Amino acid sequence: MSLFDPLLKDEATRLDAFPISRRKIFMAHAGVTALPRAVADAMVAYSREASENFGDFAAVLRQIERARETSARFIGASPEEIALLGPTSLGLSLFANGLPWESGDEILCYSEDYPANVYPWIDLRRLGVEVRYLKPEAPGAITPELVEASLSPRTRLVALASAHFLTGYRLNVNAIGKLLRRKGVLFSLDAIQTLGAFPLSVKYVDFLSADAHKWMLGPMAIGIVYVRKEHFPLLRPTLLGAWNVHSPNFIAQDAITLPDTAMRYEPGVLNMVGIHGMQAALDLLEQYGMEAIAGRLLELKATLVRGLRELDCEIYGPPEGPSASSITTFSHPTTSMGHLFRACEAANIVVSLRHRRDGREFIRVSPHFYNTHAEIARLLETLRIALH
């Protein structure tokens, strides 16, 4: 019996847990997720409590610590290494702006990554940092071999995404991290496109940022920022406030004294509505387990890829194998992607229309574990009708 059987074999249970499914087939989790009922309920409950019975701050602090503990367990870190911040770009910018760069230092990144993982790094050119772009043989195909061949004696940090937002190419995070650790090069990871979809460990990662609003099934503007403890002295907090600087009785001091945990990167009060929502989302994911979720997503992908090929669609990115992810992006040789996207919209099927730098259009499909093979069949039938 599958862990998902109670959910997937009782449609009423599935629709109650994921209310979006009552009205739409939602397969755009690589964009912004629709919230599960448990997540929305947790956020509403906190908001109602704050409205009706202004809670004590001790309860707020307990919830924050619980969220740190769950987030740490989710990525194999310790709670003291977790800051509860979002969006992803905030964490990446904290990493870029907080490290002590010297003129001539070099960063390796990928120019075709999502802009949030490009702009913080190229901005460092103003400090004399050289930014070099990795050039994979296929879009998004960043391999350990490519990274190793691209390193130079001046490489200080490599900044990568755990999966490419368009092609879905999924990195071997551990292999790349081991390589960089051996070379003494820092590793920053934008993990938003796999965290919540595939197991991920920060054993060989130095810095990680991921908002909750995609595969983690959580709200926007709250997420997990991880900094390896040994790097606290190296990574200077660039946002300062009463939360992360010692301020007894809320009185400003004449010196900056920081906590010895990742709280040093949290300058003020946190997004408590978001923290309650993210906690509920992580609880939901832990209920099924990341190995089971990853297997389910690859099973759905296999059905989707097979059907797209029967429609003569061209898959953009790895359709199977160890680099495949829960993102499936495709085009068609004779039909406008805009036309197919509008057909999906008319059928209440939510997918994403995406563009490459040269203007070429694609449809990106990104189902989660609660989507069904019947929903995949509905998508394929909608495309088949639109193609004829």
FITIVEX-183081 format. One record per residue (C-alpha): residue number from 1; x negated, y negated, z negated; residue in one letter. Coordinates in steps of 0.02 Angstrom, whole numbers, plus 50000, padded with zeros to 5 digits. Example, Ala and Ser with C-alpha at 12.3 -4.5 7.8 and 13.67 -1.06 7.14 Angstrom:
<pts>
  nr     X     Y     Z rest
   1 49385 50225 49610    A
   2 49316 50053 49643    S
</pts>
This chain:
<pts>
  nr     X     Y     Z rest
   1 50000 50000 50000    M
   2 49933 49829 50049    S
   3 49919 49689 49920    L
   4 50023 49586 50041    F
   5 50168 49710 50055    D
   6 50279 49630 49922    P
   7 50263 49464 50012    L
   8 50268 49519 50194    L
   9 50398 49658 50182    K
  10 50527 49548 50098    D
  11 50564 49399 50208    E
  12 50664 49311 50073    A
  13 50514 49320 49956    T
  14 50397 49254 50091    R
  15 50512 49110 50135    L
  16 50531 49063 49954    D
  17 50343 49064 49923    A
  18 50303 48970 50084    F
  19 50455 48858 50119    P
  20 50381 48786 50280    I
  21 50415 48956 50359    S
  22 50603 48928 50347    R
  23 50596 48793 50480    R
  24 50431 48814 50570    K
  25 50298 48938 50616    I
  26 50151 48850 50535    F
  27 49982 48899 50607    M
  28 49877 48742 50585    A
  29 49784 48777 50422    H
  30 49621 48718 50499    A
  31 49702 48545 50500    G
  32 49811 48504 50349    V
  33 49902 48646 50263    T
  34 50086 48650 50220    A
  35 50095 48671 50032    L
  36 50154 48836 49957    P
  37 50298 48820 49835    R
  38 50186 48861 49685    A
  39 50070 48717 49730    V
  40 50209 48591 49757    A
  41 50296 48648 49597    D
  42 50136 48624 49495    A
  43 50114 48448 49561    M
  44 50296 48402 49532    V
  45 50293 48475 49356    A
  46 50141 48371 49309    Y
  47 50217 48214 49386    S
  48 50380 48242 49294    R
  49 50290 48270 49129    E
  50 50190 48110 49155    A
  51 50353 48019 49191    S
  52 50459 48088 49050    E
  53 50340 48132 48911    N
  54 50171 48047 48938    F
  55 50060 48193 48885    G
  56 49911 48189 48769    D
  57 49740 48168 48847    F
  58 49674 48326 48765    A
  59 49790 48426 48877    A
  60 49722 48333 49029    V
  61 49544 48376 48979    L
  62 49590 48559 48955    R
  63 49666 48566 49129    Q
  64 49511 48486 49204    I
  65 49399 48615 49122    E
  66 49511 48757 49179    R
  67 49500 48691 49358    A
  68 49310 48682 49345    R
  69 49303 48861 49284    E
  70 49416 48927 49422    T
  71 49324 48828 49556    S
  72 49157 48890 49494    A
  73 49215 49071 49493    R
  74 49282 49048 49670    F
  75 49109 49008 49741    I
  76 48996 49099 49619    G
  77 48935 48944 49526    A
  78 48940 48890 49344    S
  79 49071 48764 49284    P
  80 48937 48637 49240    E
  81 48889 48630 49425    E
  82 49065 48580 49483    I
  83 49133 48406 49512    A
  84 49318 48393 49554    L
  85 49314 48269 49697    L
  86 49388 48250 49869    G
  87 49394 48226 50015    P
  88 49251 48328 50088    T
  89 49170 48172 50159    S
  90 49154 48100 49983    L
  91 49046 48245 49925    G
  92 48942 48243 50084    L
  93 48913 48057 50066    S
  94 48862 48080 49883    L
  95 48731 48205 49941    F
  96 48667 48096 50082    A
  97 48658 47935 49982    N
  98 48598 48009 49818    G
  99 48439 48097 49874    L
 100 48274 48002 49867    P
 101 48231 47988 50050    W
 102 48065 47929 50118    E
 103 48030 47860 50290    S
 104 47983 48005 50402    G
 105 48090 48134 50312    D
 106 48190 48241 50432    E
 107 48368 48308 50427    I
 108 48436 48444 50540    L
 109 48621 48441 50579    C
 110 48739 48474 50725    Y
 111 48807 48329 50827    S
 112 48964 48426 50876    E
 113 49017 48460 50697    D
 114 49168 48371 50625    Y
 115 49118 48187 50605    P
 116 49125 48195 50414    A
 117 48971 48306 50422    N
 118 48878 48197 50547    V
 119 48900 48015 50498    Y
 120 48830 48024 50319    P
 121 48669 48096 50388    W
 122 48641 47985 50540    I
 123 48672 47832 50429    D
 124 48509 47875 50343    L
 125 48414 47819 50497    R
 126 48421 47646 50418    R
 127 48300 47714 50286    L
 128 48180 47782 50415    G
 129 48247 47960 50405    V
 130 48239 48056 50568    E
 131 48396 48152 50612    V
 132 48375 48294 50735    R
 133 48519 48392 50810    Y
 134 48526 48580 50823    L
 135 48561 48638 51000    K
 136 48647 48808 50999    P
 137 48669 48914 51155    E
 138 48858 48912 51131    A
 139 48964 48778 51044    P
 140 48953 48798 50856    G
 141 48841 48952 50866    A
 142 48718 48904 50730    I
 143 48614 49058 50691    T
 144 48473 49087 50566    P
 145 48355 49108 50713    E
 146 48404 48939 50785    L
 147 48384 48854 50616    V
 148 48213 48931 50587    E
 149 48151 48885 50761    A
 150 48210 48705 50735    S
 151 48122 48673 50570    L
 152 47969 48564 50561    S
 153 47848 48524 50419    P
 154 47948 48364 50390    R
 155 48119 48446 50376    T
 156 48190 48401 50206    R
 157 48371 48456 50222    L
 158 48485 48555 50339    V
 159 48668 48502 50341    A
 160 48791 48628 50415    L
 161 48975 48674 50416    A
 162 49020 48850 50361    S
 163 49126 48868 50519    A
 164 49144 48757 50671    H
 165 49308 48663 50668    F
 166 49342 48690 50854    L
 167 49265 48856 50906    T
 168 49284 48939 50736    G
 169 49106 49006 50742    Y
 170 49069 49063 50564    R
 171 48895 49045 50493    L
 172 48796 49177 50402    N
 173 48780 49063 50252    V
 174 48677 49183 50147    N
 175 48550 49219 50285    A
 176 48526 49035 50326    I
 177 48518 48991 50142    G
 178 48388 49124 50104    K
 179 48282 49061 50248    L
 180 48290 48881 50190    L
 181 48258 48926 50008    R
 182 48102 49019 50062    R
 183 48045 48868 50163    K
 184 48080 48745 50023    G
 185 48214 48653 50126    V
 186 48376 48591 50048    L
 187 48541 48662 50113    F
 188 48702 48558 50115    S
 189 48862 48647 50163    L
 190 49029 48577 50222    D
 191 49134 48728 50174    A
 192 49310 48665 50211    I
 193 49339 48781 50361    Q
 194 49305 48943 50268    T
 195 49338 48911 50083    L
 196 49504 48997 50051    G
 197 49491 49104 50208    A
 198 49331 49203 50181    F
 199 49223 49246 50031    P
 200 49085 49119 50002    L
 201 48941 49117 49879    S
 202 48829 48969 49838    V
 203 48686 49081 49784    K
 204 48575 49006 49920    Y
 205 48663 48838 49940    V
 206 48603 48678 49858    D
 207 48753 48564 49889    F
 208 48932 48604 49941    L
 209 49087 48500 49973    S
 210 49260 48560 50023    A
 211 49430 48477 50004    D
 212 49578 48587 49959    A
 213 49694 48536 50100    H
 214 49653 48669 50229    K
 215 49624 48854 50193    W
 216 49631 48831 50005    M
 217 49816 48789 50028    L
 218 49802 48639 49913    G
 219 49838 48453 49919    P
 220 49733 48318 50002    M
 221 49598 48213 49916    A
 222 49549 48344 49786    I
 223 49418 48476 49810    G
 224 49262 48564 49751    I
 225 49093 48476 49749    V
 226 48949 48588 49698    Y
 227 48774 48532 49651    V
 228 48646 48662 49597    R
 229 48599 48619 49419    K
 230 48413 48610 49454    E
 231 48449 48466 49574    H
 232 48536 48353 49448    F
 233 48375 48252 49421    P
 234 48350 48241 49609    L
 235 48525 48191 49664    L
 236 48562 48019 49594    R
 237 48746 47978 49567    P
 238 48793 47835 49683    T
 239 48963 47804 49604    L
 240 48957 47747 49424    L
 241 49093 47711 49296    G
 242 49155 47741 49121    A
 243 49183 47925 49156    W
 244 49007 47974 49203    N
 245 48901 47846 49109    V
 246 48893 47855 48919    H
 247 49014 47721 48858    S
 248 49058 47747 48674    P
 249 49229 47675 48634    N
 250 49235 47613 48815    F
 251 49098 47486 48778    I
 252 48969 47460 48915    A
 253 48790 47497 48865    Q
 254 48629 47418 48925    D
 255 48563 47582 48995    A
 256 48630 47716 49112    I
 257 48645 47881 49020    T
 258 48723 48024 49120    L
 259 48800 48190 49068    P
 260 48695 48345 49094    D
 261 48832 48424 49201    T
 262 48909 48385 49372    A
 263 49024 48264 49282    M
 264 48883 48142 49320    R
 265 48958 48130 49496    Y
 266 49135 48088 49436    E
 267 49139 47900 49404    P
 268 49317 47880 49339    G
 269 49481 47965 49304    V
 270 49517 48112 49417    L
 271 49661 48153 49534    N
 272 49763 48249 49405    M
 273 49912 48282 49520    V
 274 49788 48354 49645    G
 275 49697 48455 49512    I
 276 49860 48538 49458    H
 277 49900 48577 49640    G
 278 49726 48645 49678    M
 279 49732 48752 49522    Q
 280 49895 48830 49578    A
 281 49822 48858 49752    A
 282 49665 48942 49684    L
 283 49771 49050 49569    D
 284 49871 49106 49722    L
 285 49715 49149 49821    L
 286 49639 49242 49674    E
 287 49799 49343 49658    Q
 288 49762 49424 49827    Y
 289 49572 49414 49828    G
 290 49463 49339 49962    M
 291 49408 49505 50037    E
 292 49589 49554 50066    A
 293 49633 49382 50135    I
 294 49486 49386 50255    A
 295 49536 49558 50318    G
 296 49716 49501 50344    R
 297 49659 49347 50442    L
 298 49549 49449 50558    L
 299 49691 49571 50585    E
 300 49806 49428 50639    L
 301 49667 49359 50748    K
 302 49647 49524 50839    A
 303 49833 49526 50882    T
 304 49826 49344 50938    L
 305 49670 49365 51045    V
 306 49740 49520 51130    R
 307 49900 49428 51174    G
 308 49810 49272 51236    L
 309 49701 49376 51351    R
 310 49856 49458 51424    E
 311 49914 49281 51468    L
 312 49746 49247 51554    D
 313 49698 49121 51421    C
 314 49514 49087 51391    E
 315 49453 49102 51211    I
 316 49336 48962 51158    Y
 317 49227 49035 51022    G
 318 49194 49210 50955    P
 319 49350 49321 50974    P
 320 49284 49457 50860    E
 321 49129 49512 50766    G
 322 49038 49442 50614    P
 323 49045 49263 50677    S
 324 49232 49264 50708    A
 325 49340 49163 50590    S
 326 49524 49129 50564    S
 327 49517 48992 50696    I
 328 49564 49045 50873    T
 329 49547 48910 51006    T
 330 49597 48934 51187    F
 331 49630 48853 51354    S
 332 49710 48908 51516    H
 333 49629 48892 51689    P
 334 49784 48825 51778    T
 335 49895 48745 51646    T
 336 49882 48585 51546    S
 337 49853 48612 51361    M
 338 49963 48463 51327    G
 339 50107 48553 51415    H
 340 50080 48710 51311    L
 341 50064 48608 51151    F
 342 50230 48520 51184    R
 343 50311 48689 51218    A
 344 50252 48747 51047    C
 345 50317 48588 50966    E
 346 50488 48614 51047    A
 347 50492 48791 50977    A
 348 50446 48729 50801    N
 349 50276 48811 50809    I
 350 50140 48706 50728    V
 351 49969 48722 50809    V
 352 49834 48592 50845    S
 353 49787 48504 51007    L
 354 49600 48472 51006    R
 355 49474 48393 51125    H
 356 49293 48421 51169    R
 357 49171 48278 51196    R
 358 49193 48292 51385    D
 359 49382 48270 51366    G
 360 49430 48451 51394    R
 361 49584 48501 51294    E
 362 49613 48657 51190    F
 363 49746 48729 51076    I
 364 49682 48785 50907    R
 365 49783 48916 50813    V
 366 49743 48943 50630    S
 367 49865 49059 50537    P
 368 49846 49107 50354    H
 369 49881 49269 50265    F
 370 50068 49237 50244    Y
 371 50095 49220 50431    N
 372 50165 49376 50515    T
 373 50136 49476 50672    H
 374 50315 49429 50721    A
 375 50265 49246 50714    E
 376 50113 49281 50822    I
 377 50231 49367 50946    A
 378 50344 49214 50946    R
 379 50196 49102 50987    L
 380 50140 49215 51128    L
 381 50315 49224 51200    E
 382 50330 49035 51194    T
 383 50166 49019 51288    L
 384 50218 49151 51415    R
 385 50378 49056 51455    I
 386 50285 48891 51467    A
 387 50158 48967 51586    L
 388 50291 49021 51711    H
</pts>
